[in-house]
Amino acid sequence: MELLTAKWLVSPAAQPALEQAAAFADPRSLAAGSAMRKRWTPEQSAAALTQVALRRKAVGKFGESAARLFFTPDGLQQATRAAVASWRAGQLRTAGASAVTDLGCGIAADSIAFARAGLRVRAVECDPVTAVLAAANLRAACPDGAAEVIQAAAQQDESVTVGQSADQAVFLDPARRTGDRRSWRLEDLSPSWEFCLDALRRQQLGCVKAGPGLEHSLIPDELGAVWVSESGELVELCLWSGNAAYPAGSRTALLLPQGDELPIPARAAPAERTGQPRYLYEPDPAVIRAGGVTQVAEAVAGWPLRPGIGYIASEQLIRSGFATAFTVLAELAFDERTLRSWVKANDIGILELKTRGLAVDPAVLRRRLRPRGHNSATLILAPTDAGARAFVVQRSF
Ligand SMILES: C[S@@+](CC[C@H](N)C(=O)[O-])C[C@H]1O[C@@H](n2cnc3c(N)ncnc32)[C@H](O)[C@@H]1O
């Protein structure tokens, strides 16, 4: 989108175009495009229709406020979910910040949460179009003017510095230049990873959002690490400096929206195998990434089904907020013929396959097992000391 079109899009003049675009069931259709172009220029029509399509896509991340926000495709993809942004903002407040500089604010999802938490916000964004949309989003979320957007490149523009006072925090959520949300290669980040770590070192309080798959060995010792999941989906690694809740070297798993936290001790003794796997536990992905499987195993009187895989076996059924518990109904050898016969014999039509630690594509295997019956079942496929196994399980809690 051109800068001129972006400025028009966030102005009152574009409101009727956005309302007209929102009335189309499919804003990407040819019919929608030609109807819009009767009243608006081709650029304006395309911008309004794209915006409506992005707002619909954004509902999952932003709920009903998606209908009032402005997005670019990249801005939406890289934006922090509302629950995570609001946790981060609350942390900054509790840790003593009254102002925050967001270096690389995107469409301002984090900055909006900062402003709503009562922080003064200085949001810096190098992309001119994104900066225009961010400013509109912040104006709408925070009409009292406690948030400003500066269009500049944080790494090059000397004027973009962060104040040194103790109540002034810094936040960085560097862009993944490849556009692939899964890649998170450190050398692809902008601003650069070194710049982000340096910004944290210069401030008393701050945090960097990183990919949850970042190697533990690449996390600097002076930072506290929090792996965050929302509704069972691993979403980010938040690295803190100067926040007493997450001191240097600490490792924590945080499960949102409930807010349960599992601090992981530096060295947890591996649990001994004690009996038959009558129950299997699947820890939340944030717990697995944070290295907390041993700790959850201890809490459910269990042992890792196989070290490094994530599943826990136990003879006891103990509720844990950090893992889903399954009752084992049967244990089968993991081979296709055995499983296909089992599916047929049990008249299975809906088959949930969960797997870790095996080179299996559940969608492909499900097709090959031909579930065509009337019953439903869940299978956990995993390596064990006795070889690969298929556990027929039932969710307990
Ligand atoms: C991952 S996005 C930020 C998303 C934001 N936290 C949110 O939740 O909406 C990173 C943003 O940083 C911007 N950016 C990249 N390098 C920058 C730099 N050197 N200075 C300022 N902004 C930069 C990109 O244009 C992109 O919009």
The ligand as a Gaussian input file, in Angstrom:
#p B3LYP/6-31G(d) Opt

LIG

0 1
 C        7.468000      -8.009000      14.912000
 S        6.982000      -6.422000      14.442000
 C        6.379000      -5.742000      15.939000
 C        5.017000      -6.233000      16.309000
 C        4.453000      -5.545000      17.515000
 N        5.143000      -5.911000      18.736000
 C        2.986000      -5.892000      17.646000
 O        2.635000      -6.717000      18.485000
 O        2.193000      -5.334000      16.869000
 C        8.499000      -5.599000      14.236000
 C        8.388000      -4.243000      13.580000
 O        9.661000      -3.628000      13.684000
 C        9.876000      -2.829000      12.549000
 N       11.340000      -2.623000      12.460000
 C       12.271000      -3.465000      11.978000
 N       13.495000      -2.940000      12.109000
 C       13.337000      -1.734000      12.708000
 C       14.210000      -0.717000      13.118000
 N       15.527000      -0.828000      12.957000
 N       13.688000       0.399000      13.682000
 C       12.358000       0.517000      13.861000
 N       11.473000      -0.412000      13.482000
 C       11.951000      -1.536000      12.935000
 C        9.276000      -3.628000      11.416000
 O        8.928000      -2.768000      10.334000
 C        8.062000      -4.263000      12.100000
 O        6.914000      -3.512000      11.866000

